[in-house]
């Protein structure tokens, strides 16, 4: 009769070391099984199809609500297992990124971006007028001199675009300024526009008149008395590949040139100054994540994975600094947030890693797990039957891939050697 040895104290998996180096408590591969904290293996239950949906992609959830993209529409999963269409989102097959900020969800991809608040979609960023107003002289009391003009657009909620390019007019005698042509918006959400003017030979622009979005003609016969223009040289946020929120700003990895990390103005998520609100990295960015201990802001910061992994403890500020915290990069689209904490978790070629405040990176299995390079990856945090798991799927042509979990119920019986 063969001798059998029972093991109940498995410690995990190891796909790095040779077979003869593995102790009995370590698994080479574990398929369809969860490893409990006690070291006992429990067979993982199967799955059933919830919905049959073709062409769906970019699924995301925050624990209270979840969304996906299908046929250029943003869809929401409902508690009864069905889904509903929220509205148009022209993503095509481009993967979307989501970020929940103070109750609003910001969504972006290579071809579209929107803001979702209480289930209602609205523009994220405001279209900038495409041309300057055309000016002519008219009657009025404005002193002779040179005046500059620009146009902005407004949404119904009062959000204002950056300014158009400038036009100018010189009055040789006292008079006024009229418009003979003005740009019209493409976005139907634009409800109004404003004409801004400087004072005589001035540089600061003031609101001269507000009008309907498609109005072309107006005249100003006296010095403008409205508020000062606050959106000079501002642009809508660029289309993004990855996004996160930190210290009152949204950070966006450029969808066209992913080596650029843009950031919005502080507490103003609709505007980016394209001349200065960015960081340039040596290689495409595969992950940007916020490390937030929830208490000491000075110890928080951003992890950015490019050619290596960097930490920016004062990202977006004038005293920003950047330091390398790991020579490893991140596997794209494996970022998630650990439930009940503010710590991000992502996959590296040497296994999963948790990012903590002050730039600390905690590798969970670097001496036993190697996943190599993965493509078309996706991840989620799963809480089920007392377990909290970080699950990653992806494709690779390498042999050294981690496979989880394993194949047994309460215990595994292996032949003694």
C-alpha positions as CSV (number, residue, x, y, z in Angstrom):
1,X,0.0,0.0,0.0
2,X,1.3,3.4,-0.9
3,X,2.1,5.9,1.8
4,X,0.1,9.1,1.6
5,X,0.9,12.4,3.3
6,X,-1.8,15.0,4.0
7,X,-1.0,18.7,3.8
8,X,-3.2,21.4,5.2
9,X,-0.8,24.3,5.5
10,X,-0.1,25.6,2.0
11,X,1.6,28.9,2.0
12,X,1.1,29.9,-1.6
13,X,2.5,29.5,-5.1
14,X,5.9,29.6,-6.6
15,X,6.6,29.6,-10.4
16,X,10.2,30.8,-10.1
17,X,12.2,28.1,-8.3
18,X,13.0,24.6,-9.6
19,X,10.8,21.7,-8.6
20,X,13.4,20.2,-6.3
21,X,13.6,23.6,-4.4
22,X,9.9,23.7,-3.6
23,X,8.8,22.6,-0.1
24,X,5.6,20.6,0.3
25,X,3.7,23.7,1.5
26,X,4.3,25.5,-1.8
27,X,2.2,25.0,-4.9
28,X,3.6,25.1,-8.5
29,X,0.2,25.9,-9.9
30,X,-3.2,26.2,-8.3
31,X,-6.2,25.9,-10.5
32,X,-9.8,26.8,-9.5
33,X,-9.0,26.8,-5.8
34,X,-8.8,29.5,-3.1
35,X,-6.0,29.3,-0.5
36,X,-7.5,30.3,2.8
37,X,-5.6,32.2,5.5
38,X,-5.3,28.9,7.4
39,X,-3.4,27.3,4.5
40,X,-6.3,25.0,3.6
41,X,-7.4,24.9,0.0
42,X,-11.0,25.3,-0.9
43,X,-12.4,24.5,-4.3
44,X,-13.6,27.6,-6.1
45,X,-17.2,27.5,-7.3
46,X,-18.0,27.9,-10.9
47,X,-19.8,30.7,-12.6
48,X,-23.0,31.4,-14.5
49,X,-23.6,34.0,-17.2
50,X,-25.4,37.0,-15.9
51,X,-26.0,38.9,-19.2
52,X,-25.3,38.0,-22.8
53,X,-23.9,41.3,-24.3
54,X,-21.8,41.6,-27.5
55,X,-19.3,44.3,-28.1
56,X,-19.2,45.5,-24.4
57,X,-15.9,46.7,-22.9
58,X,-14.5,49.0,-20.2
59,X,-16.4,47.7,-17.2
60,X,-15.9,49.7,-14.0
61,X,-17.5,49.9,-10.6
62,X,-17.0,51.6,-7.2
63,X,-19.0,49.2,-5.0
64,X,-22.2,51.2,-5.3
65,X,-22.6,51.4,-9.1
66,X,-21.0,49.9,-12.1
67,X,-20.8,50.8,-15.8
68,X,-19.6,49.6,-19.2
69,X,-19.4,50.8,-22.8
70,X,-21.3,49.2,-25.6
71,X,-22.1,50.5,-29.2
72,X,-20.9,54.0,-28.3
73,X,-23.2,54.2,-25.3
74,X,-22.5,54.3,-21.6
75,X,-24.5,51.6,-19.8
76,X,-25.2,51.0,-16.2
77,X,-25.6,47.6,-14.5
78,X,-28.8,47.5,-12.3
79,X,-29.3,45.5,-9.1
80,X,-31.7,43.1,-10.7
81,X,-29.1,41.8,-13.1
82,X,-30.2,43.9,-16.1
83,X,-28.7,47.1,-17.5
84,X,-29.8,50.5,-18.8
85,X,-28.4,53.0,-21.3
86,X,-27.3,56.3,-19.7
87,X,-26.4,58.1,-22.9
88,X,-24.1,58.4,-25.9
89,X,-20.3,58.0,-25.4
90,X,-18.4,57.9,-28.6
91,X,-15.6,55.5,-27.5
92,X,-15.7,53.1,-30.4
93,X,-13.4,50.2,-29.4
94,X,-11.2,52.5,-27.3
95,X,-10.9,51.5,-23.7
96,X,-12.3,54.0,-21.2
97,X,-10.9,55.1,-17.8
98,X,-13.1,56.2,-14.9
99,X,-12.5,58.2,-11.7
100,X,-15.1,59.0,-9.0
101,X,-14.4,62.4,-7.5
102,X,-16.7,63.9,-4.8
103,X,-19.8,62.0,-6.2
104,X,-19.2,62.8,-9.9
105,X,-17.7,60.1,-12.2
106,X,-15.2,61.4,-14.8
107,X,-14.9,59.1,-17.9
108,X,-12.5,59.5,-20.7
109,X,-10.9,57.6,-23.6
110,X,-9.1,58.3,-26.9
111,X,-12.2,59.9,-28.5
112,X,-14.6,61.1,-25.8
113,X,-14.9,62.4,-22.3
114,X,-17.9,63.1,-20.0
115,X,-18.9,63.8,-16.4
116,X,-21.6,61.7,-14.8
117,X,-23.4,63.2,-11.7
118,X,-26.5,61.5,-10.2
119,X,-26.9,59.5,-13.3
120,X,-26.9,62.6,-15.6
121,X,-24.2,63.1,-18.2
122,X,-22.7,66.5,-18.9
123,X,-19.6,67.7,-20.7
124,X,-16.3,67.3,-19.0
125,X,-14.5,70.5,-20.2
126,X,-16.0,73.3,-22.3
127,X,-15.5,73.7,-26.0
128,X,-13.1,76.6,-26.8
129,X,-14.3,79.0,-29.6
130,X,-12.5,78.2,-32.9
131,X,-11.9,81.8,-34.1
132,X,-11.7,85.4,-32.9
133,X,-14.6,87.8,-33.2
134,X,-14.6,90.1,-36.2
135,X,-14.9,93.8,-35.1
136,X,-15.9,97.1,-36.6
137,X,-16.3,100.7,-35.3
138,X,-19.6,102.1,-34.2
139,X,-20.9,104.9,-32.1
140,X,-20.1,105.2,-28.4
141,X,-18.1,107.0,-25.8
142,X,-15.0,104.8,-25.7
143,X,-11.7,106.8,-26.0
144,X,-9.5,106.5,-29.0
145,X,-7.0,103.7,-28.9
146,X,-6.5,100.0,-29.4
147,X,-8.9,97.4,-28.0
148,X,-8.5,93.6,-27.9
149,X,-11.4,91.2,-27.9
150,X,-12.0,87.5,-27.4
151,X,-15.0,85.1,-27.0
152,X,-15.8,82.4,-24.5
153,X,-18.6,79.8,-24.4
154,X,-20.8,78.9,-21.4
155,X,-22.7,75.8,-20.3
156,X,-26.1,76.0,-18.7
157,X,-24.5,75.4,-15.2
158,X,-22.2,78.4,-15.7
159,X,-19.0,76.6,-16.6
160,X,-16.9,78.7,-19.0
161,X,-14.5,77.8,-21.7
162,X,-11.1,79.1,-22.4
163,X,-10.9,82.2,-24.6
164,X,-10.7,82.3,-28.4
165,X,-7.8,83.8,-30.2
166,X,-7.6,87.6,-30.0
167,X,-8.8,90.2,-32.5
168,X,-8.1,93.9,-32.2
169,X,-9.5,97.2,-33.4
170,X,-8.1,100.8,-33.2
171,X,-10.5,103.7,-32.7
172,X,-9.2,106.9,-34.2
173,X,-12.0,108.9,-32.6
174,X,-14.3,108.3,-29.6
175,X,-16.8,105.6,-30.4
176,X,-17.9,102.0,-29.8
177,X,-17.1,98.5,-31.0
178,X,-19.5,96.2,-32.9
179,X,-19.1,92.5,-34.0
180,X,-19.8,91.5,-37.6
181,X,-19.1,87.8,-37.1
182,X,-18.5,85.5,-34.1
183,X,-17.7,81.8,-33.8
184,X,-20.6,79.4,-33.1
185,X,-20.2,76.3,-30.9
186,X,-20.4,72.7,-32.2
187,X,-21.4,71.3,-28.8
188,X,-25.2,71.6,-28.4
189,X,-24.6,71.8,-24.6
190,X,-23.3,75.3,-25.0
191,X,-26.1,77.8,-24.1
192,X,-24.4,81.2,-24.2
193,X,-21.2,83.1,-25.2
194,X,-19.5,86.2,-23.9
195,X,-17.6,88.9,-25.6
196,X,-14.6,90.2,-23.6
197,X,-12.8,93.5,-24.3
198,X,-9.8,95.3,-22.8
199,X,-9.9,99.0,-21.8
200,X,-8.1,101.5,-24.0
201,X,-4.6,100.1,-24.9
202,X,-5.0,97.7,-22.0
203,X,-4.2,94.0,-21.5
204,X,-6.8,92.8,-18.9
205,X,-10.0,91.6,-20.5
206,X,-13.5,92.3,-19.0
207,X,-16.9,90.9,-19.8
208,X,-18.6,93.3,-22.1
209,X,-21.7,91.4,-23.1
210,X,-23.3,88.0,-22.8
211,X,-25.5,86.6,-25.6
212,X,-27.1,83.5,-26.9
213,X,-24.8,80.8,-28.2
214,X,-25.5,81.4,-31.9
215,X,-25.8,85.2,-31.8
216,X,-23.4,86.9,-34.2
217,X,-24.0,90.7,-33.8
218,X,-23.7,92.9,-30.8
219,X,-22.3,96.4,-30.0
220,X,-20.5,98.0,-27.1
221,X,-20.6,101.7,-26.7
222,X,-18.9,102.2,-23.3
223,X,-16.1,100.6,-21.3
224,X,-16.9,97.0,-20.2
225,X,-18.0,96.7,-16.6
226,X,-18.3,93.0,-16.2
227,X,-16.0,90.6,-14.4
228,X,-12.4,89.9,-15.4
229,X,-11.7,87.0,-17.8
230,X,-10.5,84.1,-15.6
231,X,-9.9,81.4,-18.2
232,X,-7.2,82.9,-20.4
233,X,-5.3,80.2,-22.3
234,X,-7.2,77.4,-20.7
235,X,-8.2,74.2,-22.6
236,X,-10.5,71.3,-21.9
237,X,-8.8,68.3,-20.4
238,X,-7.1,66.2,-23.1
239,X,-8.6,62.8,-24.0
240,X,-7.1,60.3,-21.6
241,X,-5.9,56.7,-21.3
242,X,-5.6,56.6,-17.5
243,X,-6.8,59.1,-14.8
244,X,-6.6,59.6,-11.1
245,X,-7.4,62.4,-8.6
246,X,-4.9,63.9,-6.2
247,X,-4.8,67.1,-4.1
248,X,-7.7,68.8,-5.8
249,X,-6.6,68.0,-9.4
250,X,-7.4,65.3,-11.9
251,X,-4.3,63.7,-13.6
252,X,-4.7,62.4,-17.1
253,X,-2.4,60.2,-19.2
254,X,-2.6,61.5,-22.7
255,X,-4.4,59.1,-25.0
256,X,-2.4,60.1,-28.1
257,X,1.0,60.5,-26.5
258,X,0.9,58.4,-23.3
259,X,4.3,59.7,-22.1
260,X,2.6,62.9,-21.1
261,X,0.8,63.2,-17.8
262,X,-1.6,66.3,-17.7
263,X,-3.2,67.8,-14.7
264,X,-6.2,70.1,-14.3
265,X,-6.2,73.4,-12.4
266,X,-6.7,73.1,-8.7
267,X,-10.3,72.3,-7.8
268,X,-11.2,73.1,-11.4
269,X,-11.5,69.9,-13.3
270,X,-12.7,71.5,-16.6
271,X,-9.5,73.4,-17.4
272,X,-5.9,72.6,-18.2
273,X,-3.2,75.0,-19.1
274,X,-1.5,73.1,-21.9
275,X,1.6,75.3,-21.6
276,X,2.6,74.2,-18.1
277,X,0.1,71.7,-16.6
278,X,2.0,68.5,-17.5
279,X,4.9,66.1,-16.9
280,X,6.9,64.4,-19.6
281,X,8.2,60.9,-18.9
282,X,10.8,58.8,-20.8
283,X,8.3,56.1,-22.0
284,X,4.6,55.5,-22.2
285,X,2.8,55.6,-18.8
286,X,1.1,52.4,-17.9
287,X,-0.2,53.3,-14.5
288,X,-0.9,56.4,-12.4
289,X,-2.2,55.9,-8.9
290,X,-2.8,58.0,-5.8
291,X,-1.3,57.0,-2.5
292,X,-3.4,58.6,0.2
293,X,-3.1,57.7,3.9
294,X,-6.2,59.8,4.6
295,X,-4.5,61.9,7.3
296,X,-1.3,63.6,6.4
297,X,-1.5,65.3,3.1
298,X,2.3,65.9,3.0
299,X,2.9,62.1,3.0
300,X,0.6,61.5,0.1
301,X,1.5,61.5,-3.6
302,X,1.3,59.9,-7.0
303,X,2.9,56.7,-8.3
304,X,3.6,56.9,-12.0
305,X,4.8,53.8,-13.9
306,X,6.7,54.6,-17.1
307,X,10.2,53.1,-17.9
308,X,10.4,52.7,-14.2
309,X,8.1,53.6,-11.3
310,X,8.2,57.2,-10.0
311,X,6.8,58.9,-6.9
312,X,5.6,62.5,-6.9
313,X,4.8,63.7,-3.4
314,X,3.8,67.2,-4.4
315,X,2.3,66.5,-7.9
316,X,0.8,69.6,-9.5
317,X,2.5,72.1,-7.1
318,X,5.3,74.5,-7.7
319,X,7.5,72.6,-5.2
320,X,7.0,69.3,-7.0
321,X,9.7,66.7,-6.9
322,X,10.0,63.3,-8.5
323,X,12.0,60.2,-7.4
324,X,12.4,56.7,-8.7
325,X,11.0,54.1,-6.2
326,X,11.4,51.0,-8.4
327,X,13.1,49.8,-11.5
328,X,10.0,47.8,-12.4
329,X,7.2,49.3,-14.4
330,X,3.5,48.3,-14.1
331,X,1.4,46.0,-16.3
332,X,-1.1,48.3,-17.9
333,X,-4.8,48.2,-16.8
334,X,-4.1,46.1,-13.6
335,X,-4.6,49.0,-11.2
336,X,-7.2,48.7,-8.5
337,X,-7.9,50.0,-5.0
338,X,-7.9,47.7,-2.0
339,X,-11.3,47.7,-0.3
340,X,-11.5,49.6,3.0
341,X,-8.1,51.2,2.5
342,X,-6.8,54.0,0.3
343,X,-3.9,51.9,-1.0
344,X,-3.6,51.2,-4.8
345,X,-2.6,47.7,-5.9
346,X,-1.2,46.8,-9.4
347,X,0.7,44.0,-11.1
348,X,4.3,44.2,-12.0
349,X,6.4,41.7,-14.0
350,X,7.4,40.3,-10.5
351,X,3.9,40.0,-9.2
352,X,1.5,42.2,-7.3
353,X,2.5,45.4,-5.5
354,X,0.8,47.7,-3.1
355,X,1.5,51.4,-3.2
356,X,1.6,53.2,0.2
357,X,2.1,56.8,1.3
358,X,5.6,58.2,1.3
359,X,6.3,56.2,-1.9
360,X,6.6,52.8,-0.2
361,X,6.0,49.9,-2.6
362,X,5.2,46.6,-0.9
363,X,5.8,43.6,-3.2
364,X,3.6,40.6,-2.2
365,X,5.3,37.7,-3.9
366,X,8.5,38.9,-5.6
367,X,10.6,35.9,-4.5
368,X,8.1,33.4,-5.7
369,X,5.9,34.7,-8.5
370,X,6.8,36.0,-12.0
371,X,4.1,36.9,-14.4
372,X,6.3,38.4,-17.2
373,X,4.8,40.9,-19.6
374,X,1.0,40.7,-20.0
375,X,-1.2,42.4,-22.6
376,X,-4.9,43.2,-22.7
377,X,-5.0,42.8,-18.9
378,X,-7.8,43.6,-16.5
379,X,-8.2,43.4,-12.8
380,X,-10.6,43.6,-9.9
381,X,-10.8,43.3,-6.1
382,X,-13.1,40.4,-5.1
383,X,-14.7,39.9,-1.7
384,X,-16.5,36.6,-1.3
385,X,-17.0,34.0,1.4
386,X,-14.7,35.7,3.8
387,X,-11.9,36.1,1.2
388,X,-10.5,39.3,-0.3
389,X,-8.7,38.7,-3.6
390,X,-6.9,40.6,-6.2
391,X,-7.7,39.0,-9.6
392,X,-5.9,39.7,-12.8
393,X,-6.4,38.3,-16.3
394,X,-4.4,38.9,-19.4
395,X,-2.6,37.4,-22.3
396,X,1.1,36.5,-22.7
397,X,3.3,34.4,-24.9
398,X,5.7,33.7,-22.0
399,X,5.8,30.4,-20.2
400,X,6.3,31.8,-16.7
401,X,2.8,32.9,-15.9
402,X,1.1,32.8,-12.6
403,X,-2.1,30.8,-12.6
404,X,-4.5,31.0,-9.7
405,X,-6.0,29.3,-7.9
406,X,-6.2,25.5,-7.4
407,X,-8.0,22.2,-7.6
408,X,-9.3,20.5,-4.5
409,X,-11.6,21.0,-1.6
410,X,-10.6,21.2,2.0
411,X,-7.2,19.6,1.5
412,X,-4.9,18.3,-1.2
413,X,-3.3,14.8,-1.0
414,X,0.0,14.4,-2.8
415,X,2.2,11.3,-3.1
416,X,5.0,11.3,-0.7
417,X,8.6,11.2,-2.1
